[in-house]
């Protein structure tokens, strides 16, 4: 009897778990169906862009503009940037058009979305005539393991089935080398360099050797700085990397034997908004425009070395920029616009104003005036969209832009929070307002 009761107890405990597993499996099936439907919708968006550009003499440019416009329309509804939406459309078309077998296997529950992405990534460089055979073998392998565990095997399979040698493909891949910046959290970012593997390994090895030398010889040196150096090897490696890139002499500089050749003379240009309180010592976050917040200590170090400042006077209640000083060469109107806009003024875009173009909202050639109320920063991508697609924009005053999509949807783009704002310490009166509208004390 004791054994019987024990068995019943185990079953009672397993029943809720079995229900959870069943419910989780049902939810996964619903999500899979929804994801596949969404994928097909996005693929149709890409097809629509091709259809709209089919009769254009400048077909490539027309297709790109149509695709940007459609991506912006969908992005506005789904609340993602048009760039993100355009990437999703491209991914959807690749899966739907080039990997129908994987899509069918995913819909049948034989593999997961993760498996599909592994197959698509591994087969990205395969010629169209090889892809079906590769896909069939890859699907069969993916059915028996997780995406992470089959990735290496599927990649090797793609290498073996490729008609071109690895050396030839590596040469093409090396031509796509580059460096990109990925903004992170808490004032940090990832600087990612895509390089030939042997070069990347060599860079990492050299940084590691130098970092270990710094760490291992701490006890052999007497210095106040060395004595308080408690950095880890990873931290030293990162600091050495930054020092070499920022202060080292470029090896390709044809005047590298001098102290300041053409390449070595190039300095980074960043746009940072620093609140006055942060300069005074407060730990208020500062804005690296177009990227992410940075800490106040870093901003103060930048402030100490900057050759010039843009001092702003603001209206104390609304924070609207009223004027700027004349310390720098650019015209006051350009500087005022940079202070107002801070970044590209297309909805969702964060491209910094210093990397964007000043656009006449009402075209200058059609009578638009060169005045603050008719000017705004647009990055090259969205400047082109305004010029070559059916997206329209008008200014409502006070730096507010209203965008209208080809479908007639409107998006209000308010001016960003101003760089400096004053808050009255007492109840607002006209006298206090007059006194408060003084230039920022930096």
N, C-alpha and C positions, 0 to 999 in steps of 0.2 A: 504493500500500500504506500509505503514511503516513497518508493521508486516511482510509482504512478503519479503521486502528487508532485514529485520533483519534475517529471516530464511535462506535466500540465503547466507548471510554473515557467519552465523554459519557453514553451509555446506562447504563453501569454506575454512574456517579455519580448519575443521575436515578432509578434503580430504588429505592434506599432512601427517597428523598423521596416517590415515588409510593406506596410502601407506607405511609408515615406519613400521607399525605393520605387514603388509603383508610381507614386505621384511625381517624383523627380523625373522618371522616364517619360511620363506623359507630357510634362512641361517641356522637356527637351525636344520631343517630337513637334510640339506646337511652335517652339522657337525655330526649329529647323525649317518648318514649312514657311514661317514668316520671313526668315532670312533669305530663303530661296526666292520667294515672291519679290522681296525688296531688291535682290540682286538682278532679277530679270527686268524690273522697272528701271533701274539705273542703266542697265545695258541698252534698253530702248531709248533712254535719254541720249546716249552716245550715238545711236543709230539716227536719231532725229537731227542731231548736229550735222552728220554727214549728208543727210537728205537736204537740209536747208542750204548747204554749201555746194550741192552737186552741180548747179548751173552757173556758178560764179567763175569768171576767168582766173581770179586769184584764189584758187580752190583751197590751198593750204592755209592761207591767212583767214579766209572766210570761215573755214571749218573751225579754226582755233577761236575766232571771235564768237561764233555760234555756240561752241562748247562752253566758253567762259560765261556767256550770257545765260545759258540753260543751267549751268552749275550754280550761278548766283541766284537764279530764281528758286531752284530747289533748296539751296543753302539757306535762303531767307525763311522758307517754310519750316525746315528742319533745325534751324538755329545752329548751323555750323558755317564756317567760312567757305567762300566759293572755291578756294584752293583745295580744302579738304574734300569738298564734294566732287571736284574734278578728278581727284585721285581715286575716289570711290567709284566713279563712273568708269575710269580706265580699268580698274581692277575687275569690275563687274563684266565689262566687255571681254576681257581676257578669259575669264572663267567660262562665261556663257558661249563665246564663239570658239575658243581654242581647246577647251577641256570639257566637252559635253559629257564624256563618260564619267568623269569625276563628279560632275554636278548630279548626274543620275544616281551614282552610288551613294552620294551624300543624301539625296532625297529618299533613297530606299533604306537608309539607316546602316549601310554597310561600312561607311567611314564617316568621319566628322568634318566640320569646317576646318579644324586644325590640319587634318590630313590633306584637304584640298589645297590649302595654302602651301603646305610642304611640296606637293606635287607641282603646283604652279611656279613656285620659286625655283625649284630644282630644274624645271624644264624651260626656264625663261629664254635660254640661248639656243635651244634645240630648233633645227629647221622644221617647217610645218610638216614635211613628209615623214619625219621620224617621230613626231610627237604622238600619234595614235598608238604605235607599238610601245613606246615608253610609258604612256599613260596606263595601258592595260596591265603591264607588269607591275607598275607602281601601285595601282589600286589593289591588286591582289596581295602585295606585300603589306600595305597599310591596314588591311582588314584584320591583321593578327597582332597588332601592337599599337602603342600610343604614338602620337605625332612626334614627340621628342625623340623616342627611341628609333624610329624608322628614318629620321631625317638624313643621317649620314649615309645610310644604305641607298636611299633614293637619289641622293646627290651623286654618289659613286656610279649608280646605274646610268644617270644622265651623262656623266663624263664618258662612260664606256660606249654609249650609243651615239655620241656626237661624231659626225663624219670628219670634223676638223681636229687636228692635234691640239693637245693642251697648250703647247708652246704658242701656237698661233692665236688661240683664244686668250691666253694671258697677255699677249701683246695688245690685243684690242681692249682688254679690260684695263690695262695700265693707262691707256689713253683717256680713260674716264676717271682718273684719280682726281681728288679734290679735298677740300676742307669745308666743313659746315659747323654751324654753331646751334646747339640745342639748349634753349633756356630751361633752367631747372628751378628749384625752390630755394628760399632763404638766401637769395643773393648769389647763388651758384649756377654754373652752366657747364655743359659738356662740350668740349672742343673735339670734334671727331675728324680724323684724317683718314681718307681712303688711299692706301698706298700698297705697292707690291709687298707681299708678305715678308720677304727677306729684309726690306728696308724697315718695315714696321718692327720686326723682331730686333733688328740692329739698334733702332732708336730706343726701344724699351730696355734692351740689354745695357746700353750705355748709361741710360738714366739710372738703372738699377745699380750698376757698378759704382757710379758716382755717389748715389745715395748711401750705399753701404760704406763707402769710404768716409763720408761725413759722419755717419753714425758710429762706425768702429773706432774712429780716431778722436772721439770727444775727450776721452780721458787723457790723451797725450798732449792736449793743448790747454793753455791757461789763458782764459779770456772771460770777461763778464758775460759776453754774448754767448760763447760756447758753453759756459757753465750753466746757463739757463735754457739751453736748447733741448727741449724734450719732444721734438717732433718724431713721429714714426717714420719708417722707411717710405711708406706711401706718401706721406706729407712732404718729405724731403724731395722725393722724386717729382712730385707735382710742382714744387717750388723751383727746382732746377729746370724743369721743362719751361716754365714761364720765364725764368731769367734768360735762358738761352734764346728763346724766341723774341723777347722784347729788347734785349740788349746785345745779342750776338751779331756778328757780321755775316750777312748772307753769302754763301759760298759761290753763288752765280754772279755776284757783283763784279763787273770788270774792273772796278777800282778797289777791290777788297784789301789791297795792301795799304790803303789810306784809312784814316780814322773815320771818315764819313763819306762813303760812296753813295751813288744815286739810290741804291736799294736800302742801304743802311740808314739813309736820311728820312725814309718814309716812317711816319708816326701814325699810330692809331687815332681815329677820330670818332668819338662817341658823344652822344647827346644825353646829358644827365640833368634831371630836375632835382634841385636840392632845397628843401624848405629852410627858411632862415633859422628856425629852431635847431635844425640838425647841425648847421654851421656853428651855432652857439654851444653845442655840446650835447644836445638832447639825442636820444637814440631813436629818432624817427626814421622810418624807412624812406629811402630815396628811389627815384624812378630812373632806370636806364631805359630811355624811351625806345619803344619797339621791341624790347626784350622782356625784362622782368625786374622786380625790385632789387636793390642792392643795399647793403648795410651802411649806416651813417658814417662809420669810421673810414670805410673805403671812399665814400663820397668826399669826406673832409680831406683825405690825402690828395684826391683829384683836384679839389678846390685849391689846395696849397700850391699846386704846380701849374694851374691853368694860366695862360697868358692874357686872358681877357674874360670879362663877365658881361652877362646881359641882366641888367637890373630892371625889375618890373614894378610899375605902379598899378594897383588894382582898386576897383570899387569895393568898399569894405563889406557890403552885404551880399552882392551877387558874385563877387570874385572876378568879374570881367576885367580883362586887361585894358587899361586906359592908354598906356604909353610905355616906351622903353627908352633907355639912355642911348647915347651916341658913342659908346666906347669902341665899337667894332666897325669895320669897313662896310658891311652890307647895309643897304638902305633900311631906314626905320620901318617902312611898311613890310619888308620881307621878314624882318626880325619879329615884328608884332604878329604876323601870320604864323611864324614858327612857334611863338609862345602860345598862341591861341589853339592851333591845331595839334601840335605835338606829334601827330602821326597821320597817315593817309586817312582821308575822311570817307572812304567807302565803308558801308556797314560791315563790321567784324574784322577789318584789316588793321594791323598794328605796325605796319612798316613805318619806321621813324621818319619824321619830317625832313631830316637832313639827308635822307636817301629817297625822297619823293620830289615831285615836280609841282610848281605852283601853277594851277590851272585857272583860266578864266571860266567861271561857271556859265556865263553868257558869253559866247565866243567873241573875242575882240574883233575879229574880221567882220562880225555881224553887228557891231556897234557896242559890244560890251565894254564897260569902263574898267580901267585899272585902278580899282579901289578895294578896300578891305571887304566890303560887302559883296564883291563879285569875284573873290579869289579864295581858293582853298587848295590844300596839298592833296595830291593824288599820286600814288605810286605808279610806275610805268604800266603795270598790268591793268589797273583800273582807269588810268588815263586813256589807254587804248580802248577799253570797253566803252567808256563814255563817247569816244570818237567814232567807233566802228560798229556798235551794236545799238539796239533800241532802248537801252537804259538811259533815263533822263534824270537830271538833277536841277534843283533850284534852291536858292538861298532864301530863308524866311526871316533873316535878321538875327543879330546877336550871335553869329557864328553857327546857327542851326541850318543844316542841309536836309532837304527832303528828296529822297531818291524814289523814282517810279520805275518798276520793272516792266518788261514787255507785256506782261499779263495785267498790268494796271495796279499791282500791289504797291503800296507806299511804305517806305522805311524812313523814320525820322532819325537823323544822326546829329545828336547834340554835341556841342563843343566839349572837349575833355575838361576834367577838373583843372582849373588854372594852377600854374606852378606856385603862385604865392597868393594866399588869401588872409585877410586880417579879420579877426573877430572882435567886435567892440567889447570892452570889459564891463561897460555899463549899458543901460537901456539906450537904444538908438535915438539920437536926436540929430537934427541937421548940423549942429555945431560939432558933435562927435564925428559925423561922417566926414566933414571937411578936414578934421585933424587926422582921421584915420587913413585918408587916401594919400599917404606919404610913400615915397619909394621904399622898397625893401631895404633893410639896413645891412646890405652886403654888396 
